[in-house]
Amino acid sequence: MKTVSILVDEQLLEQMDAVAHASHRKRSDLFCEAAQHWLKQQQRQARVRQDRRGYRKHPVEPDEFGPLLHAQEWEES
């Protein structure tokens, strides 16, 4: 682990401190968890953008998924 210094809005810091106190955790743990959550969100958004670019280049053909959807139909007894 490394120690870093960051500037944080006082109101945000007060809120983080209140949550840290209530959950019996360290402030730094909350900031690390928030940073990890943000990074995962960025990765998810990057994958969504990549998928959208792919579908723009290669749009779904009409009834491309029809056989899959019809395979899930049940015959009535």
N, CA, C and O atoms as a GROMACS GRO file, in nm:
protein
  308
    1MET      N    1   0.084  -0.119   0.000
    1MET     CA    2   0.000   0.000   0.000
    1MET      C    3   0.088   0.124   0.000
    1MET      O    4   0.199   0.125   0.055
    2LYS      N    5   0.037   0.227  -0.062
    2LYS     CA    6   0.106   0.355  -0.064
    2LYS      C    7   0.016   0.459  -0.002
    2LYS      O    8  -0.106   0.450  -0.007
    3THR      N    9   0.077   0.558   0.057
    3THR     CA   10   0.005   0.671   0.113
    3THR      C   11  -0.002   0.780   0.007
    3THR      O   12   0.098   0.813  -0.057
    4VAL      N   13  -0.123   0.835  -0.011
    4VAL     CA   14  -0.142   0.943  -0.107
    4VAL      C   15  -0.216   1.057  -0.040
    4VAL      O   16  -0.285   1.039   0.060
    5SER      N   17  -0.199   1.175  -0.095
    5SER     CA   18  -0.273   1.292  -0.045
    5SER      C   19  -0.369   1.336  -0.154
    5SER      O   20  -0.330   1.349  -0.270
    6ILE      N   21  -0.493   1.358  -0.117
    6ILE     CA   22  -0.593   1.405  -0.213
    6ILE      C   23  -0.671   1.520  -0.150
    6ILE      O   24  -0.684   1.530  -0.028
    7LEU      N   25  -0.722   1.606  -0.236
    7LEU     CA   26  -0.809   1.714  -0.189
    7LEU      C   27  -0.952   1.663  -0.195
    7LEU      O   28  -0.996   1.611  -0.297
    8VAL      N   29  -1.025   1.680  -0.084
    8VAL     CA   30  -1.162   1.632  -0.075
    8VAL      C   31  -1.248   1.744  -0.020
    8VAL      O   32  -1.211   1.812   0.076
    9ASP      N   33  -1.364   1.763  -0.082
    9ASP     CA   34  -1.461   1.860  -0.034
    9ASP      C   35  -1.496   1.829   0.112
    9ASP      O   36  -1.513   1.712   0.148
   10GLU      N   37  -1.506   1.932   0.195
   10GLU     CA   38  -1.531   1.910   0.338
   10GLU      C   39  -1.660   1.834   0.364
   10GLU      O   40  -1.666   1.748   0.451
   11GLN      N   41  -1.764   1.866   0.288
   11GLN     CA   42  -1.893   1.799   0.308
   11GLN      C   43  -1.881   1.650   0.274
   11GLN      O   44  -1.936   1.565   0.345
   12LEU      N   45  -1.811   1.619   0.164
   12LEU     CA   46  -1.790   1.479   0.128
   12LEU      C   47  -1.709   1.408   0.237
   12LEU      O   48  -1.742   1.295   0.273
   13LEU      N   49  -1.607   1.472   0.287
   13LEU     CA   50  -1.524   1.412   0.391
   13LEU      C   51  -1.606   1.384   0.517
   13LEU      O   52  -1.589   1.280   0.580
   14GLU      N   53  -1.693   1.477   0.554
   14GLU     CA   54  -1.778   1.457   0.671
   14GLU      C   55  -1.871   1.338   0.651
   14GLU      O   56  -1.891   1.257   0.741
   15GLN      N   57  -1.926   1.327   0.530
   15GLN     CA   58  -2.014   1.214   0.501
   15GLN      C   59  -1.938   1.082   0.506
   15GLN      O   60  -1.987   0.984   0.561
   16MET      N   61  -1.820   1.080   0.448
   16MET     CA   62  -1.738   0.958   0.449
   16MET      C   63  -1.699   0.921   0.592
   16MET      O   64  -1.701   0.804   0.629
   17ASP      N   65  -1.663   1.021   0.670
   17ASP     CA   66  -1.626   0.995   0.809
   17ASP      C   67  -1.744   0.938   0.888
   17ASP      O   68  -1.726   0.849   0.971
   18ALA      N   69  -1.864   0.990   0.862
   18ALA     CA   70  -1.983   0.941   0.933
   18ALA      C   71  -2.009   0.794   0.896
   18ALA      O   72  -2.041   0.713   0.982
   19VAL      N   73  -1.996   0.762   0.769
   19VAL     CA   74  -2.017   0.624   0.725
   19VAL      C   75  -1.907   0.534   0.782
   19VAL      O   76  -1.935   0.422   0.827
   20ALA      N   77  -1.784   0.581   0.779
   20ALA     CA   78  -1.673   0.501   0.832
   20ALA      C   79  -1.696   0.473   0.981
   20ALA      O   80  -1.676   0.360   1.027
   21HIS      N   81  -1.737   0.574   1.055
   21HIS     CA   82  -1.760   0.557   1.198
   21HIS      C   83  -1.874   0.458   1.223
   21HIS      O   84  -1.863   0.368   1.306
   22ALA      N   85  -1.984   0.477   1.149
   22ALA     CA   86  -2.102   0.391   1.168
   22ALA      C   87  -2.074   0.246   1.131
   22ALA      O   88  -2.132   0.154   1.190
   23SER      N   89  -1.986   0.225   1.036
   23SER     CA   90  -1.958   0.088   0.992
   23SER      C   91  -1.830   0.032   1.052
   23SER      O   92  -1.785  -0.077   1.016
   24HIS      N   93  -1.771   0.107   1.145
   24HIS     CA   94  -1.648   0.064   1.214
   24HIS      C   95  -1.537   0.032   1.115
   24HIS      O   96  -1.467  -0.068   1.128
   25ARG      N   97  -1.522   0.120   1.016
   25ARG     CA   98  -1.418   0.102   0.915
   25ARG      C   99  -1.331   0.225   0.910
   25ARG      O  100  -1.367   0.331   0.961
   26LYS      N  101  -1.217   0.210   0.846
   26LYS     CA  102  -1.127   0.323   0.829
   26LYS      C  103  -1.168   0.405   0.708
   26LYS      O  104  -1.219   0.350   0.609
   27ARG      N  105  -1.147   0.534   0.716
   27ARG     CA  106  -1.176   0.624   0.606
   27ARG      C  107  -1.105   0.579   0.479
   27ARG      O  108  -1.164   0.580   0.371
   28SER      N  109  -0.981   0.540   0.492
   28SER     CA  110  -0.904   0.500   0.372
   28SER      C  111  -0.965   0.377   0.307
   28SER      O  112  -0.960   0.363   0.185
   29ASP      N  113  -1.023   0.286   0.387
   29ASP     CA  114  -1.088   0.168   0.331
   29ASP      C  115  -1.208   0.209   0.244
   29ASP      O  116  -1.230   0.152   0.137
   30LEU      N  117  -1.283   0.307   0.291
   30LEU     CA  118  -1.398   0.353   0.214
   30LEU      C  119  -1.356   0.418   0.083
   30LEU      O  120  -1.418   0.396  -0.021
   31PHE      N  121  -1.251   0.499   0.088
   31PHE     CA  122  -1.203   0.564  -0.034
   31PHE      C  123  -1.149   0.459  -0.132
   31PHE      O  124  -1.169   0.472  -0.253
   32CYS      N  125  -1.081   0.358  -0.082
   32CYS     CA  126  -1.031   0.251  -0.171
   32CYS      C  127  -1.147   0.175  -0.233
   32CYS      O  128  -1.145   0.144  -0.352
   33GLU      N  129  -1.248   0.144  -0.153
   33GLU     CA  130  -1.365   0.073  -0.205
   33GLU      C  131  -1.437   0.157  -0.310
   33GLU      O  132  -1.480   0.105  -0.413
   34ALA      N  133  -1.449   0.287  -0.284
   34ALA     CA  134  -1.514   0.376  -0.381
   34ALA      C  135  -1.433   0.382  -0.511
   34ALA      O  136  -1.491   0.382  -0.619
   35ALA      N  137  -1.303   0.388  -0.501
   35ALA     CA  138  -1.218   0.393  -0.620
   35ALA      C  139  -1.229   0.263  -0.699
   35ALA      O  140  -1.236   0.266  -0.822
   36GLN      N  141  -1.232   0.150  -0.630
   36GLN     CA  142  -1.247   0.021  -0.699
   36GLN      C  143  -1.382   0.012  -0.769
   36GLN      O  144  -1.391  -0.036  -0.882
   37HIS      N  145  -1.486   0.058  -0.702
   37HIS     CA  146  -1.619   0.059  -0.762
   37HIS      C  147  -1.620   0.146  -0.887
   37HIS      O  148  -1.677   0.106  -0.989
   38TRP      N  149  -1.560   0.262  -0.881
   38TRP     CA  150  -1.554   0.354  -0.995
   38TRP      C  151  -1.478   0.291  -1.112
   38TRP      O  152  -1.521   0.301  -1.227
   39LEU      N  153  -1.366   0.225  -1.081
   39LEU     CA  154  -1.289   0.159  -1.188
   39LEU      C  155  -1.369   0.048  -1.255
   39LEU      O  156  -1.365   0.035  -1.377
   40LYS      N  157  -1.440  -0.031  -1.177
   40LYS     CA  158  -1.524  -0.137  -1.235
   40LYS      C  159  -1.633  -0.077  -1.323
   40LYS      O  160  -1.663  -0.130  -1.430
   41GLN      N  161  -1.691   0.033  -1.278
   41GLN     CA  162  -1.794   0.100  -1.356
   41GLN      C  163  -1.736   0.151  -1.488
   41GLN      O  164  -1.801   0.140  -1.592
   42GLN      N  165  -1.616   0.206  -1.485
   42GLN     CA  166  -1.551   0.253  -1.606
   42GLN      C  167  -1.525   0.138  -1.703
   42GLN      O  168  -1.543   0.152  -1.824
   43GLN      N  169  -1.483   0.024  -1.650
   43GLN     CA  170  -1.458  -0.093  -1.734
   43GLN      C  171  -1.587  -0.143  -1.798
   43GLN      O  172  -1.588  -0.180  -1.916
   44ARG      N  173  -1.697  -0.145  -1.720
   44ARG     CA  174  -1.826  -0.186  -1.773
   44ARG      C  175  -1.871  -0.093  -1.885
   44ARG      O  176  -1.918  -0.137  -1.990
   45GLN      N  177  -1.855   0.038  -1.862
   45GLN     CA  178  -1.896   0.134  -1.963
   45GLN      C  179  -1.811   0.121  -2.089
   45GLN      O  180  -1.862   0.138  -2.200
   46ALA      N  181  -1.683   0.091  -2.074
   46ALA     CA  182  -1.596   0.071  -2.190
   46ALA      C  183  -1.641  -0.051  -2.270
   46ALA      O  184  -1.640  -0.047  -2.393
   47ARG      N  185  -1.682  -0.158  -2.202
   47ARG     CA  186  -1.731  -0.277  -2.272
   47ARG      C  187  -1.862  -0.248  -2.345
   47ARG      O  188  -1.883  -0.296  -2.456
   48VAL      N  189  -1.949  -0.169  -2.284
   48VAL     CA  190  -2.075  -0.132  -2.348
   48VAL      C  191  -2.046  -0.049  -2.474
   48VAL      O  192  -2.107  -0.072  -2.578
   49ARG      N  193  -1.954   0.046  -2.464
   49ARG     CA  194  -1.917   0.126  -2.582
   49ARG      C  195  -1.860   0.037  -2.692
   49ARG      O  196  -1.890   0.055  -2.810
   50GLN      N  197  -1.777  -0.060  -2.653
   50GLN     CA  198  -1.718  -0.152  -2.749
   50GLN      C  199  -1.827  -0.236  -2.818
   50GLN      O  200  -1.824  -0.254  -2.939
   51ASP      N  201  -1.922  -0.285  -2.740
   51ASP     CA  202  -2.033  -0.362  -2.798
   51ASP      C  203  -2.114  -0.276  -2.895
   51ASP      O  204  -2.150  -0.322  -3.003
   52ARG      N  205  -2.141  -0.153  -2.857
   52ARG     CA  206  -2.219  -0.063  -2.944
   52ARG      C  207  -2.146  -0.038  -3.075
   52ARG      O  208  -2.207  -0.038  -3.181
   53ARG      N  209  -2.015  -0.016  -3.067
   53ARG     CA  210  -1.936   0.004  -3.190
   53ARG      C  211  -1.944  -0.121  -3.278
   53ARG      O  212  -1.960  -0.111  -3.400
   54GLY      N  213  -1.934  -0.237  -3.216
   54GLY     CA  214  -1.940  -0.362  -3.290
   54GLY      C  215  -2.074  -0.381  -3.359
   54GLY      O  216  -2.079  -0.422  -3.475
   55TYR      N  217  -2.183  -0.351  -3.289
   55TYR     CA  218  -2.316  -0.367  -3.348
   55TYR      C  219  -2.342  -0.261  -3.455
   55TYR      O  220  -2.420  -0.285  -3.547
   56ARG      N  221  -2.278  -0.144  -3.444
   56ARG     CA  222  -2.291  -0.044  -3.551
   56ARG      C  223  -2.220  -0.094  -3.677
   56ARG      O  224  -2.270  -0.076  -3.788
   57LYS      N  225  -2.104  -0.156  -3.659
   57LYS     CA  226  -2.029  -0.208  -3.774
   57LYS      C  227  -2.097  -0.330  -3.834
   57LYS      O  228  -2.100  -0.348  -3.956
   58HIS      N  229  -2.153  -0.415  -3.746
   58HIS     CA  230  -2.216  -0.540  -3.789
   58HIS      C  231  -2.354  -0.551  -3.722
   58HIS      O  232  -2.370  -0.622  -3.623
   59PRO      N  233  -2.453  -0.479  -3.778
   59PRO     CA  234  -2.586  -0.483  -3.716
   59PRO      C  235  -2.646  -0.624  -3.717
   59PRO      O  236  -2.609  -0.708  -3.798
   60VAL      N  237  -2.736  -0.645  -3.627
   60VAL     CA  238  -2.807  -0.773  -3.620
   60VAL      C  239  -2.892  -0.786  -3.745
   60VAL      O  240  -2.963  -0.694  -3.784
   61GLU      N  241  -2.883  -0.903  -3.807
   61GLU     CA  242  -2.963  -0.930  -3.926
   61GLU      C  243  -3.108  -0.960  -3.885
   61GLU      O  244  -3.132  -1.009  -3.774
   62PRO      N  245  -3.203  -0.930  -3.974
   62PRO     CA  246  -3.343  -0.962  -3.941
   62PRO      C  247  -3.356  -1.111  -3.908
   62PRO      O  248  -3.306  -1.198  -3.980
   63ASP      N  249  -3.422  -1.138  -3.800
   63ASP     CA  250  -3.448  -1.275  -3.752
   63ASP      C  251  -3.321  -1.355  -3.723
   63ASP      O  252  -3.322  -1.478  -3.726
   64GLU      N  253  -3.211  -1.284  -3.696
   64GLU     CA  254  -3.085  -1.352  -3.664
   64GLU      C  255  -3.099  -1.442  -3.541
   64GLU      O  256  -3.040  -1.550  -3.535
   65PHE      N  257  -3.176  -1.396  -3.444
   65PHE     CA  258  -3.192  -1.473  -3.322
   65PHE      C  259  -3.320  -1.554  -3.320
   65PHE      O  260  -3.352  -1.620  -3.220
   66GLY      N  261  -3.395  -1.551  -3.430
   66GLY     CA  262  -3.521  -1.625  -3.438
   66GLY      C  263  -3.509  -1.772  -3.405
   66GLY      O  264  -3.586  -1.822  -3.323
   67PRO      N  265  -3.412  -1.844  -3.465
   67PRO     CA  266  -3.401  -1.987  -3.433
   67PRO      C  267  -3.376  -2.013  -3.284
   67PRO      O  268  -3.427  -2.110  -3.229
   68LEU      N  269  -3.301  -1.927  -3.220
   68LEU     CA  270  -3.277  -1.945  -3.077
   68LEU      C  271  -3.403  -1.921  -2.996
   68LEU      O  272  -3.434  -1.995  -2.903
   69LEU      N  273  -3.475  -1.817  -3.034
   69LEU     CA  274  -3.597  -1.786  -2.960
   69LEU      C  275  -3.703  -1.893  -2.982
   69LEU      O  276  -3.774  -1.929  -2.888
   70HIS      N  277  -3.714  -1.944  -3.104
   70HIS     CA  278  -3.814  -2.048  -3.132
   70HIS      C  279  -3.777  -2.180  -3.066
   70HIS      O  280  -3.865  -2.260  -3.035
   71ALA      N  281  -3.650  -2.204  -3.044
   71ALA     CA  282  -3.608  -2.328  -2.978
   71ALA      C  283  -3.655  -2.333  -2.834
   71ALA      O  284  -3.661  -2.440  -2.773
   72GLN      N  285  -3.689  -2.216  -2.779
   72GLN     CA  286  -3.733  -2.212  -2.639
   72GLN      C  287  -3.883  -2.228  -2.626
   72GLN      O  288  -3.934  -2.233  -2.514
   73GLU      N  289  -3.955  -2.237  -2.738
   73GLU     CA  290  -4.099  -2.252  -2.731
   73GLU      C  291  -4.135  -2.395  -2.690
   73GLU      O  292  -4.072  -2.492  -2.734
   74TRP      N  293  -4.235  -2.406  -2.608
   74TRP     CA  294  -4.280  -2.537  -2.560
   74TRP      C  295  -4.407  -2.578  -2.636
   74TRP      O  296  -4.495  -2.496  -2.662
   75GLU      N  297  -4.412  -2.704  -2.668
   75GLU     CA  298  -4.534  -2.754  -2.729
   75GLU      C  299  -4.640  -2.766  -2.619
   75GLU      O  300  -4.611  -2.807  -2.506
   76GLU      N  301  -4.761  -2.730  -2.654
   76GLU     CA  302  -4.870  -2.742  -2.557
   76GLU      C  303  -4.920  -2.885  -2.554
   76GLU      O  304  -4.934  -2.949  -2.659
   77SER      N  305  -4.949  -2.936  -2.436
   77SER     CA  306  -4.997  -3.074  -2.421
   77SER      C  307  -5.146  -3.082  -2.432
   77SER      O  308  -5.204  -3.190  -2.422
   0.00000   0.00000   0.00000
